[in-house]
């Protein structure tokens, strides 16, 4: 039997994203949820308040503010996964895939908290005086396994160059530009390459500054447009949610035009696309968290946890509901075109596609910048500062070539390197689980004492 390259990659992808990795990803999230007392639910209001409240008396080392660090992480997570990835998940696994995206995200919030806490705890300065942190540092310094740290860094560079960081984002931008504005692919690829090269020269402060402006603005615009689709189809929302939940457990789609997907495919598509979107357990966000100016690893872990909530529970849900409500998930279209069609039907044939195109271009652009930074941090860890220029040249070259690779091949490559990157990070989280629990207990005990002392002071003064 003759196998094509696509067939070969499909076999590897099925192996990497088989039951072992799915159990490891979800299982790690479930463990931390139970060990930390469902912290992602009970402490979410506190985490949200920290996002918009500047930490007082910060003496800790860091390169950018906690909010800018979150925006840098969000710049890498809010991208094609929220718009194209959700469409791909529903195409593969039916509406039920969205339910499994939700489950992966809810438990993934605890995972994101743990990995970002560890990133700040074990971070250090590089030769240039910039913060260097993430799984490679806590695997080396916390676990004491440098080979695992190197393996993670190697896979991360692979994801940055061949996975989330380049090809899916470039393809999405090129597709969106062509669909909405009829711009030739070659022109978009050249302009995008020049813009990426210009911004990445400025390093983390330049990337974080741009992300802090683009991400909040575009998130509000995109979510508002999605809400418009929900309002226009308000009567169909209950049946859409029912279809999503029912399909998650039956593996069969209740709408014609779609060959019923098995439950396993729905779970696999939902979890894989969910991880692609919010990156919980992948180990990427900790590298941005490590750059935050903060005194507390727990506080930054809480702030970083909000990223998964915003990315999947808010934005991916909006996209998924729009696809189900408009019925486009069962049409013979895929990727950006599917989401564009949903917005065209749900809003307006002119305005709807424009929102998707602009959202895709800005989200995907900032994702490229965020992953350029992640890859750079791992290059510094493995090879030192001297290798950064070579890495940036290679990265920019790949951006240019990404416009001419087929969509199905792009998602396969991205899935494979994503899965490989997650494995050493999840091993590190499990081995350092006691450190996470100890730091969490110390922080909240101190916070409880501070609140109690403040209350006693008010009573005394009264």
C-alpha positions as CSV (number, residue, x, y, z in Angstrom):
1,X,0.0,0.0,0.0
2,X,1.4,3.4,-1.0
3,X,1.2,6.1,1.7
4,X,1.3,9.8,0.8
5,X,3.0,12.3,3.1
6,X,-0.5,13.4,4.4
7,X,-1.4,9.8,5.2
8,X,1.9,9.3,7.1
9,X,1.4,12.5,9.1
10,X,-2.2,11.4,9.8
11,X,-0.9,8.2,11.4
12,X,1.6,10.1,13.5
13,X,-1.2,12.6,14.5
14,X,-3.5,9.8,15.6
15,X,-0.8,8.3,17.7
16,X,0.3,11.5,19.3
17,X,-3.3,12.6,20.1
18,X,-4.4,9.1,21.1
19,X,-6.0,8.2,24.4
20,X,-2.7,8.5,26.5
21,X,-2.2,12.2,25.7
22,X,-5.8,13.0,26.0
23,X,-5.9,11.3,29.4
24,X,-2.7,13.1,30.5
25,X,-4.0,16.5,29.5
26,X,-7.5,16.2,31.0
27,X,-6.2,14.1,33.9
28,X,-3.7,16.7,34.9
29,X,-6.4,19.4,34.9
30,X,-8.8,17.2,36.9
31,X,-6.0,16.5,39.5
32,X,-5.2,20.1,40.0
33,X,-8.9,21.0,40.1
34,X,-9.3,18.5,43.0
35,X,-6.0,19.3,44.7
36,X,-6.6,23.0,44.7
37,X,-10.2,22.9,45.7
38,X,-11.7,23.9,42.3
39,X,-9.6,27.1,42.4
40,X,-10.5,28.0,38.8
41,X,-14.1,28.4,39.9
42,X,-13.9,29.7,43.5
43,X,-11.0,32.2,42.8
44,X,-12.1,33.4,39.3
45,X,-13.6,36.6,40.6
46,X,-10.4,37.4,42.5
47,X,-8.3,36.5,39.4
48,X,-10.4,38.8,37.2
49,X,-9.9,41.7,39.8
50,X,-6.2,41.1,39.6
51,X,-6.2,41.5,35.8
52,X,-7.4,45.1,36.1
53,X,-5.7,46.0,39.5
54,X,-2.1,47.0,39.6
55,X,-0.1,45.1,42.2
56,X,1.1,47.4,45.0
57,X,4.8,47.5,46.1
58,X,6.1,45.4,43.3
59,X,9.8,44.7,44.0
60,X,10.0,41.4,42.1
61,X,12.0,41.2,38.9
62,X,10.2,41.3,35.5
63,X,10.2,42.9,32.1
64,X,6.6,43.9,31.6
65,X,3.4,44.5,33.8
66,X,1.3,41.5,34.7
67,X,-1.5,42.8,32.4
68,X,1.0,43.1,29.5
69,X,2.3,39.5,30.3
70,X,-1.3,38.3,30.1
71,X,-1.9,40.1,26.8
72,X,1.3,38.6,25.4
73,X,0.1,35.1,26.4
74,X,-3.4,36.0,24.9
75,X,-1.8,37.3,21.8
76,X,-0.4,33.8,21.2
77,X,-3.6,32.0,22.2
78,X,-6.4,34.1,20.7
79,X,-5.9,33.5,17.0
80,X,-6.9,31.1,14.4
81,X,-7.8,28.5,17.0
82,X,-10.8,30.7,18.0
83,X,-12.1,31.3,14.5
84,X,-10.7,28.6,12.2
85,X,-9.9,25.9,14.8
86,X,-13.4,25.8,16.2
87,X,-14.7,25.4,12.6
88,X,-12.2,22.6,12.0
89,X,-13.3,20.9,15.3
90,X,-17.0,21.0,14.4
91,X,-16.2,19.8,10.9
92,X,-14.3,16.7,12.2
93,X,-16.3,15.9,15.3
94,X,-19.7,17.5,14.9
95,X,-21.3,20.0,17.4
96,X,-20.3,17.7,20.3
97,X,-16.7,18.7,19.8
98,X,-17.5,22.2,21.2
99,X,-18.7,20.5,24.5
100,X,-15.3,18.8,24.8
101,X,-13.6,22.0,24.1
102,X,-15.5,23.5,27.1
103,X,-14.5,20.5,29.4
104,X,-10.9,20.7,28.3
105,X,-10.9,24.5,29.1
106,X,-12.6,24.3,32.5
107,X,-10.1,21.8,33.7
108,X,-7.3,23.4,31.7
109,X,-7.7,26.6,33.8
110,X,-6.3,24.7,36.8
111,X,-3.4,23.4,34.6
112,X,-2.7,27.0,33.3
113,X,-2.6,28.3,36.9
114,X,-0.2,25.6,38.0
115,X,2.3,26.0,35.0
116,X,2.3,29.8,35.2
117,X,2.8,29.7,39.0
118,X,5.9,27.4,38.5
119,X,7.2,29.7,35.7
120,X,7.4,32.7,38.0
121,X,8.8,30.7,40.9
122,X,11.7,29.2,38.9
123,X,12.5,32.1,36.5
124,X,15.9,33.7,36.2
125,X,17.6,36.4,34.1
126,X,19.4,35.7,30.9
127,X,22.7,37.2,29.7
128,X,20.8,40.2,28.3
129,X,19.1,40.9,31.6
130,X,15.7,39.7,30.4
131,X,13.6,37.2,32.3
132,X,13.9,33.6,31.2
133,X,11.3,31.2,32.5
134,X,8.9,28.5,31.6
135,X,8.8,24.7,31.6
136,X,12.5,24.4,30.6
137,X,13.4,26.2,33.8
138,X,11.1,24.4,36.2
139,X,12.0,21.0,34.6
140,X,15.7,21.7,35.1
141,X,15.6,23.5,38.5
142,X,12.5,22.1,40.0
143,X,12.4,18.5,38.7
144,X,16.2,18.3,38.2
145,X,15.8,16.7,34.7
146,X,17.7,18.8,32.2
147,X,17.1,16.4,29.4
148,X,13.3,16.9,29.8
149,X,13.9,20.7,29.8
150,X,15.9,20.5,26.6
151,X,13.3,18.2,25.0
152,X,10.6,20.7,25.8
153,X,12.6,23.6,24.4
154,X,13.3,21.7,21.2
155,X,9.6,20.8,20.7
156,X,8.6,24.4,21.5
157,X,10.9,25.8,18.7
158,X,9.2,23.2,16.4
159,X,5.7,24.6,17.4
160,X,6.9,28.2,16.9
161,X,8.3,27.4,13.5
162,X,6.0,24.7,12.1
163,X,2.9,24.7,14.4
164,X,0.8,27.4,16.0
165,X,3.4,30.1,15.5
166,X,3.6,30.2,11.7
167,X,1.7,28.2,9.1
168,X,-1.9,28.2,10.5
169,X,-1.7,31.9,11.3
170,X,-0.2,32.9,7.9
171,X,-2.7,30.7,6.0
172,X,-5.6,32.3,8.0
173,X,-4.4,35.9,7.2
174,X,-3.9,35.1,3.6
175,X,-7.3,33.4,3.3
176,X,-9.1,36.2,5.1
177,X,-7.4,38.9,3.0
178,X,-8.4,37.1,-0.2
179,X,-12.0,36.4,0.8
180,X,-12.8,39.9,2.2
181,X,-10.6,42.2,0.1
182,X,-9.5,40.1,-2.9
183,X,-5.8,40.7,-2.1
184,X,-3.5,38.4,-3.9
185,X,-1.8,35.8,-1.7
186,X,1.7,36.8,-2.7
187,X,1.1,40.5,-1.7
188,X,-0.4,39.5,1.7
189,X,2.5,37.1,2.4
190,X,5.2,39.8,1.6
191,X,3.5,42.6,3.7
192,X,2.9,40.2,6.6
193,X,6.6,39.1,6.6
194,X,7.8,42.6,6.6
195,X,5.5,43.6,9.5
196,X,6.6,40.6,11.6
197,X,10.2,41.3,11.0
198,X,9.8,44.9,12.0
199,X,8.0,44.2,15.3
200,X,10.0,41.2,16.5
201,X,13.2,43.3,16.4
202,X,11.9,45.2,19.5
203,X,11.6,42.0,21.6
204,X,9.2,41.4,24.5
205,X,8.5,45.0,25.3
206,X,7.5,45.8,21.7
207,X,5.4,42.6,21.4
208,X,3.7,43.1,24.8
209,X,3.0,46.8,24.0
210,X,1.3,46.0,20.7
211,X,-0.6,43.0,22.2
212,X,-1.9,45.2,25.0
213,X,-3.5,47.5,22.5
214,X,-4.8,45.0,19.8
215,X,-6.0,42.1,21.9
216,X,-8.6,43.9,24.2
217,X,-9.9,46.0,21.3
218,X,-10.3,43.1,18.8
219,X,-11.8,40.8,21.5
220,X,-14.6,43.3,22.3
221,X,-15.3,43.8,18.6
222,X,-15.4,40.1,17.8
223,X,-17.4,39.1,20.8
224,X,-19.9,41.9,20.1
225,X,-20.4,40.7,16.6
226,X,-21.0,37.1,17.9
227,X,-23.5,38.4,20.4
228,X,-25.3,40.0,17.4
229,X,-25.6,36.6,15.8
230,X,-26.9,35.1,19.0
231,X,-29.5,37.9,19.4
232,X,-30.7,37.4,15.8
233,X,-31.1,33.7,16.4
234,X,-32.1,33.9,20.1
235,X,-35.0,31.5,19.7
236,X,-32.8,28.7,18.4
237,X,-30.2,28.9,21.2
238,X,-31.8,26.3,23.5
239,X,-32.0,23.7,20.7
240,X,-28.4,24.5,19.6
241,X,-27.0,23.9,23.1
242,X,-29.1,20.8,23.3
243,X,-27.6,19.6,20.1
244,X,-24.0,20.3,21.3
245,X,-24.5,18.4,24.6
246,X,-26.4,15.5,23.0
247,X,-23.8,15.1,20.2
248,X,-21.0,15.0,22.7
249,X,-22.3,11.7,24.2
250,X,-24.0,10.1,21.2
251,X,-21.4,10.8,18.6
252,X,-24.2,11.4,16.1
253,X,-25.2,14.8,14.6
254,X,-28.8,15.6,14.7
255,X,-28.7,17.7,11.5
256,X,-28.6,16.3,8.0
257,X,-25.6,16.7,5.7
258,X,-23.0,15.4,8.1
259,X,-21.8,11.9,8.5
260,X,-22.1,11.1,12.2
261,X,-18.8,11.3,14.0
262,X,-17.9,8.8,16.7
263,X,-17.7,10.0,20.3
264,X,-13.9,9.5,20.3
265,X,-13.5,11.7,17.2
266,X,-15.6,14.4,18.9
267,X,-13.5,14.2,22.0
268,X,-10.3,14.1,20.1
269,X,-11.2,17.0,17.9
270,X,-12.6,19.1,20.8
271,X,-9.6,18.6,23.1
272,X,-7.0,18.9,20.4
273,X,-8.6,22.1,19.0
274,X,-9.2,23.4,22.5
275,X,-5.5,22.9,23.5
276,X,-4.5,24.5,20.2
277,X,-6.7,27.5,21.1
278,X,-6.1,28.1,24.8
279,X,-2.7,26.2,25.1
280,X,-3.4,25.0,28.7
281,X,-0.9,22.3,29.5
282,X,1.2,23.1,26.4
283,X,3.7,25.1,28.4
284,X,3.7,28.2,26.2
285,X,1.9,30.8,28.4
286,X,4.4,30.2,31.3
287,X,7.1,31.8,29.2
288,X,5.1,35.0,29.0
289,X,4.1,34.8,32.7
290,X,7.7,34.6,33.6
291,X,8.3,38.1,32.2
292,X,5.7,39.7,34.5
293,X,6.7,42.3,37.1
294,X,5.3,40.6,40.2
295,X,6.2,39.6,43.8
296,X,3.9,36.6,43.8
297,X,3.9,33.4,41.6
298,X,0.4,32.6,42.8
299,X,-1.0,36.0,41.8
300,X,0.5,35.7,38.4
301,X,-0.9,32.1,38.1
302,X,-4.4,33.4,38.8
303,X,-4.0,36.2,36.2
304,X,-2.7,33.7,33.6
305,X,-5.6,31.4,34.4
306,X,-8.0,34.1,33.1
307,X,-6.5,33.7,29.7
308,X,-8.0,30.2,29.2
309,X,-11.4,31.4,30.4
310,X,-11.4,34.3,27.9
311,X,-10.0,32.3,25.1
312,X,-12.2,29.2,25.1
313,X,-15.2,29.7,27.5
314,X,-15.9,33.1,26.0
315,X,-14.5,33.5,22.5
316,X,-14.5,29.9,21.2
317,X,-18.0,29.4,22.6
318,X,-19.2,32.5,20.7
319,X,-17.7,31.1,17.4
320,X,-19.1,27.6,18.0
321,X,-22.6,28.8,18.8
322,X,-22.5,31.0,15.6
323,X,-21.5,28.0,13.5
324,X,-24.3,25.8,15.0
325,X,-27.0,28.4,15.0
326,X,-26.5,29.3,11.3
327,X,-26.1,25.6,10.3
328,X,-22.9,26.1,8.4
329,X,-21.1,23.4,10.4
330,X,-22.8,20.8,8.2
331,X,-22.0,22.6,4.9
332,X,-19.3,21.4,2.5
333,X,-16.9,24.2,3.5
334,X,-14.1,24.4,6.0
335,X,-11.8,26.7,8.0
336,X,-12.1,30.4,7.7
337,X,-14.7,30.1,4.9
338,X,-17.0,28.3,7.3
339,X,-16.8,31.0,10.0
340,X,-17.1,33.7,7.3
341,X,-20.3,32.1,6.0
342,X,-21.7,31.9,9.5
343,X,-21.2,35.6,10.0
344,X,-22.6,36.3,6.6
345,X,-25.8,34.5,7.4
346,X,-26.0,35.6,11.0
347,X,-25.3,39.3,10.5
348,X,-24.9,40.8,7.1
349,X,-23.4,39.7,3.8
350,X,-21.1,42.7,3.9
351,X,-20.4,43.5,7.5
352,X,-20.2,39.9,8.8
353,X,-17.4,38.6,6.6
354,X,-15.5,41.9,7.3
355,X,-15.5,41.2,11.0
356,X,-14.2,37.7,10.5
357,X,-11.5,38.9,8.1
358,X,-10.3,41.8,10.3
359,X,-10.5,39.6,13.4
360,X,-8.5,36.8,11.8
361,X,-5.8,39.2,10.5
362,X,-5.2,40.9,13.8
363,X,-5.6,37.8,16.0
364,X,-3.4,35.7,13.8
365,X,-0.8,38.5,13.5
366,X,-0.4,38.8,17.3
367,X,-0.3,35.0,17.6
368,X,2.7,35.0,15.3
369,X,4.4,37.7,17.4
370,X,3.7,35.8,20.7
371,X,5.1,32.5,19.4
372,X,8.1,34.2,17.9
373,X,8.9,35.3,21.5
374,X,8.3,31.8,22.9
375,X,10.6,30.2,20.3
376,X,13.2,32.9,21.0
377,X,13.1,32.1,24.8
378,X,13.8,28.4,24.0
379,X,16.5,29.3,21.6
380,X,18.2,31.4,24.3
381,X,17.9,28.5,26.7
382,X,19.4,25.9,24.3
383,X,21.9,27.9,22.4
384,X,22.4,31.2,24.1
385,X,21.7,34.8,22.9
386,X,24.1,34.4,19.9
387,X,21.6,32.1,18.1
388,X,18.6,34.5,18.3
389,X,19.4,36.4,15.1
390,X,19.6,33.1,13.1
391,X,16.3,32.0,14.7
392,X,14.5,35.2,13.7
393,X,15.8,34.9,10.1
394,X,14.5,31.3,9.9
395,X,11.2,32.3,11.5
396,X,10.5,35.2,9.1
397,X,11.4,33.0,6.1
398,X,8.9,30.4,7.3
399,X,6.2,33.2,7.6
400,X,6.7,33.9,3.9
401,X,6.4,30.3,2.9
402,X,3.4,29.5,5.1
403,X,1.0,31.2,2.6
404,X,1.5,28.4,0.1
405,X,0.9,25.2,2.1
406,X,-2.5,23.4,2.1
407,X,-4.8,23.8,5.1
408,X,-5.2,20.1,5.9
409,X,-1.5,19.6,6.0
410,X,-1.0,22.7,8.1
411,X,-3.4,21.5,10.9
412,X,-1.8,18.1,10.9
413,X,1.7,19.4,11.4
414,X,0.5,21.9,14.0
415,X,-1.3,19.1,15.9
416,X,1.7,16.8,16.0
417,X,4.2,19.3,17.3
418,X,1.7,20.7,19.8
419,X,1.2,17.2,21.3
420,X,4.9,16.5,21.5
421,X,5.5,19.8,23.3
422,X,2.8,19.1,25.9
423,X,4.3,15.8,27.1
424,X,7.4,17.0,29.0
425,X,5.5,19.9,30.4
426,X,2.7,17.8,31.8
427,X,5.3,15.4,33.3
428,X,6.9,18.4,35.0
429,X,3.6,19.6,36.4
430,X,2.8,16.2,37.9
431,X,6.2,15.9,39.5
432,X,6.0,19.4,40.9
433,X,2.4,19.2,42.1
434,X,3.3,19.4,45.7
435,X,5.2,22.7,45.1
436,X,2.0,24.2,43.4
437,X,-0.2,23.1,46.3
438,X,2.3,24.4,48.9
439,X,2.7,27.8,47.3
440,X,-1.1,28.1,46.9
441,X,-1.8,27.3,50.5
442,X,0.9,29.8,51.8
443,X,-0.5,32.6,49.6
444,X,-4.1,32.2,50.5
445,X,-3.4,31.7,54.2
446,X,-1.4,35.0,54.1
447,X,-4.2,36.7,52.2
448,X,-6.7,35.5,54.8
449,X,-4.6,36.9,57.6
450,X,-4.3,40.2,55.8
451,X,-8.0,40.5,55.4
452,X,-8.6,39.5,59.0
453,X,-6.0,42.1,60.3
454,X,-7.6,44.8,58.1
455,X,-11.1,44.0,59.5
456,X,-9.7,44.1,63.1
457,X,-8.1,47.4,62.4
458,X,-11.4,48.9,61.2
459,X,-13.2,47.6,64.2
460,X,-10.6,49.0,66.6
461,X,-10.6,52.4,64.9
462,X,-14.4,52.5,65.0
